[in-house]
Amino acid sequence: GFLLRDIILSARQCWGAVAIFVVSWLLTAVGTAILCARLGPTSLGLMLYDFLSPTVILMSVSLFLLVRTVVRREAQVSTKDKFVATLSSATLGVYLVHPAILDLIREHGITPVTPSVWIGLPVSLETIS
């Protein structure tokens, strides 16, 4: 975040960031489904699902830049400071709590590959996002 804090995207760059996010998300979902089907839910099968995989890093950077640009533009147009302050104060809590939610989902039998890759992976990815 520190290295990206001063970057504000143009409208064209925002669309590029949206495209990068969507493509990265699809590559993560489909790639993990294919790898898990071939290798099983091992560390190799779930390697695209890892926090430091290239697709997850691209998703994170593009989403950060999009949100940063939108918040910066909204702050210039109107006063959304209270909303932004409330949202930013919740991010650490969400970051700390999301592993517990993932564990709860796994306890109910939903993992990235079960009951079906097409159900488990989107539920797991949505919880992380």
Buried (B, 14 or more C-beta within 10 A) or exposed (E): EEEEEEEEBEEEBBEBBEEBBEBBBEBBBEBBBEBBEEEEBEEEBBBBBBEEBEBBEBBBBBBBBBEBBBBBBBEEEEEEEEEBEEEEEEEEEEEEEEEEEBEEBBEEEBBBBEEEBEEBBEEBBEBBE
